[in-house]
Amino acid sequence: MSELSLPLLLLLVVLPALGAVVPRSFLTGRGARRVLLLVTGVELALAIAVAAVFHFGGEGGILVDPFDPGRSFFGRPFLFVDELSSLLLPFGALVFGMVALVLPRTERHRASTRRILAMEACTLSVFLTAEPVLLAGVWVLSTLPGYRELSVGPRARRAEGLYMLGTIILFTAGVALEYFSEVTSPAGRLADVLILGAVLTRKGIVPFHSWMLGFFEHAALPTAILFTAPQVGAYAAARLIVPHAPDAVLTVIGVASLATAVYGAGLALVQSNPRRAFGAFFMSQSALVMAGLDSRTTLGLAGGLALWISSGVALAGFGMTLAALEARRGSLSLRTYSGGYQRTPFLATSFLFFGLAAVGFPGTVGFAGEEALVDGVVGDFPQMAIAVMMTSALNGLLVLRAYFRLFGGARVHIHAFQRTRPRERAGFLLLVGVLLALGLAPGSFLMSRHRAAEAILRARYGDSTSSAPRVELDEQPLTATLRDRELLP
Amino acid sequence: MSALAGWGTFAIVGAPAVLLAILGASSLAGRPLPERVVGILVKLAFIVSLASCFVLAARMAASDVPRFSIPLGEWFATPDYHFELGLLVDHLSLTFATLTAALCGLVGAFAHRYLHREPGYHRFFILLSLFALGMMLTVLAGSLEMVYAAWELVGLSSALLIAFYHERRQPLQNGFLTFAVYRVCDLGLLSAVVLVHHFCGTGAFEKLFGAGSEAGAPLSENQAIVVALLLFVAAIGKSAQLPVSGWLPRAMEGPTPSSAIFYGALSVHAGAFLLLRTAPIFENAPLVSWLVVVVGLLTAAHAALVEQTQTDIKGALAYASLTQVGIILAEIGLGLRLIPLLHIVGHACSRSLQFLRAPSLLHDLHQVESAVGEHLAHTGMRFERIAPAGARAWLYRLALERAYLDELLDKLIVRPFQGVFQFFDGLEQRWLAGLESVLRGRARPPTGAVEGDGSGV
């Protein structure tokens, strides 16, 4: 265990949280915009710094904060960074930073500065802890912006909101039950089932998926992206389910995830509403992450963890190009060829690039993740490899179909503002750069995910599955809860 | 081999890569280069590439080395997986690389004038350089994994160039159709890559096939049959063999220079290249080899028949290409190696010339007819002469409808797929609408209110 010399982890949580609780009257107009850009930018820099310290400056194992309140009051740290979360932090901060940068003016009233910062604080808090009670707390808090997005206004949606409330109830009930019961007791098992239900619902896994398309259809796209792209559900699964769930449960989750991946890809292809198509696309790709998490091999699990980040970044970019297009043209449709490539070539190229990156096109980082996932599972579970490849093929078709329909055609859009703004260009180029750079040299990235996968599988099966050098941890107990749940060796 | 050979191979691949980087970066930055500069860069890139091919060929001939590989390390690796990067230069890859550099350079020079002041001028050259890079990497790849990665680049650039004139509906539809065929058939290649890696622990050709194809692939007979079948599926897609040949004539919607290079010369032969490169696997799977022969000959016969009823010159040329590619595949299936390679080179060069000449040919014909003062005599009609009189009308109908293959695929694959997922989409929407009604305490809305969102593939 290493200790940071500065309270970077605390800052990662507190900074956006402070921004989120500033009175609304202080955050209006350009000032709010500047605060949003400043905070998300600083968060990204902090997250990169933490990842750099972990990978290059730390002693391995885990990294804790010197001013963690958990250590002062409970004798154990609440916030920590390990191999799994070391890259999730910059990933989450990058998604928030990019969304803040390219956020269209038309969406600012729904995706307000306070809401975005609150979501960022919650998301990064999730990635910084494995304490079930804390996780439950931030799970609730992170769900509220999405719920509020749907439940307010004349076109409020209660059906999708019910699913979200369901995840809150299931997760908190599961954690509470687990807190007061033995892991192996019937109550402990019931707690696992409740947590599993919450995770599957939040991840939009069949048969708990129906809210996903409606959410993407009715919510503001930036909110929907920030709510779903970091994949908090996958984190909960990696921390609370995968390390100790019975094999049969993992098999069921794996099969359901693969069914979701193929089903979502098929569903996306027959949509005429681009938002619903994006929702189904997202559901399909993120199900692959879940399928990877349930893999029994280190390589397959590493592939799933790599896809988590690569498809998350790419899908966030894909969604934001859609939001930028909506801001220019209003409601979009895939029924006809909408035209407009000549006026928005940069947006069109970005849209295509992010779509292809999300499905793991060669040259982008998703390619390495998908290769690892497919190769990792083909021996034990060939059906999974076939499903992954089918999903990728179908989603590739969706990307090109949407690209042609949204940007091809003779229609001329005469709306005054069609060209790409410098901030949009910077935001999308940043993402393109990350996806390409990691895609051309994915070695270290994949190795990091491999080590994270080893740690998860080591917690699950012991040392027998480990093929790489064991990560040495300090003998000092990190948290009793983590040790009890076998999250750490 | 010497360092010269290594640098030469790098230059072959590096030149189009640098061209792509320059053109792509300038376009992304919103400052596309002037046409004159683009023209110079394109010519320069392909001259460097072509010159490197010649140098390598001379070097190989002089040193009497039949093949050499250039290991580039690993693209990415974990303790249990290695994606090996490496280039393999032999008579097969060097022939294809030379062909690619020469034809891309020629077509680039042609397109520089042909597309002068076209709105999509820069886009064309970005896609051309992407294609050239993909093709160079495909033919020089030292492993199956690399072939797959490069194969995808070729497919994407091909589909985007078909949809080049994106303000018209037809090119967009045809571009999507082509991409769909590629994407589905590429599943075969990806599956083969994964299986070979799983069975043999590597996809590197040097390790798989040893010093030469005579060594054979380290796969059991059953494994070889499965892998060969999957590879053949990929070849079918890229080389437009039956039953998915319908995309090739539709691909003619793209600009003439791209049609020349993709569907007359290089892309359409990529399937043949794949079969030649993995020939040792097919040697272990004679049944699949015979299947290659049958499909190739059927495609050739089909294309020869359909060609007779084509009314546009590019459509006729597309089917003429298909006839030759079918025959080339049959030759490969019969176990020949040198003859199909020579056939490919000859066919690619002559067909490219025909495609590039096509736009001005009709104009010249009209001029000749005007000068002569009468229509020139019709030539051909060979099929009509040999076909029995009773079957002519039937054959004509069959040829006109392209043997109903597109309809068949539509009926058997596309529509069922569409129907199933539209049904589920309707269910999804009805479920949420019903739940919403219950939660609001209202009666359920009429079923039709939420139906029919799916617009189809």
Interface residues (C-beta under 8 A of the other chain):
Chain A: R157 R158 A159 E160 L162 S210 W211 L213 G214 Y263 G266 L267 L269 V270 Q271 S272 N273 R276 T297 T298 L299 A302 L334 R335 Y337 G339 Y341 Q342 P345 F346 T349 L356 F361 P362 G363 F367 A368 E371 A372 V374 D375 G376 V378 G379 A385 I386 M389 M390 A393 G396 L397 L400 R401 F404 F407 G408 G409 A410 T420 R425 L429 V432 P442 G443 L446 M447 H450 S467 A468
Chain B: S27 L28 G30 E74 W75 F76 A77 T78 P79 D80 Y81 F83 P119 R123 E145 Y148 A149 A150 E152 L153 L156 A159 A163 H166 E167 R168 R169 L172 G175 F176 F179 A180 R183 V184 D186 L187 L190 S191 V194 L195 H197 H198 F417 Q418 V420 F421 Q422 F424 D425 E428 W431 L432 A433 L435 E436 L439 R440 D453 G454 S455 G456 V457
